[in-house]
């Protein structure tokens, strides 16, 4: 559950977060998170009407165990927001820093593996990313390349921490030069006018 950024309001939510530092960041108006991991949820069978996971399945140590536990404790639908690893390179960033795309692609599980791990009936829905998206993943800046030159913006996407410093410097130099010269806009500037972008972001909805 992290610091609660993705939690719906107007619902009774039982958040799970194994990191003490993340639990400490949760604002007072949200329920306290339970110290547990997806692979071993401390709940009885069919406890919840629904369950959700947003940008977390790639951090689990055992994907199938976590999915099995989600299905065990949930009597209704399960929604999982994640990225399709084989579609991450459809984004212009791949031309500037293929290394960070490769890191992300290795970390994210295949969509079919998530669907098979949940069993039942699964719908995979593409999620349009808005031009003014306030989240901090790479594709959120599809039409605002200048943002990815800000180290603070890159900190929100953990993949950058797995890329060597010289690779990051090369990316910064090339993107900066192309923005100044107009080369980026000549090739990719149309993205600045797109209200949404269909990238790798997927919503996986599972039904019993």
TAGITA-V948174 format. One line per field, one symbol per residue. burial: + if it has 24 or more other C-alpha atoms within 12 Angstrom, else -. Layout:
burial = ???
//
This chain:
burial = ++++--+------+++++----+--+---+++++--+++++------+-++++++++++---++-+++++++++--+++++++++++++-+++--++++++-+++-+++++--++-+++--+++----++-----++++++++++++++----+--++++--+----+--++-+++-------++--+--+-----+++++++++++-
//
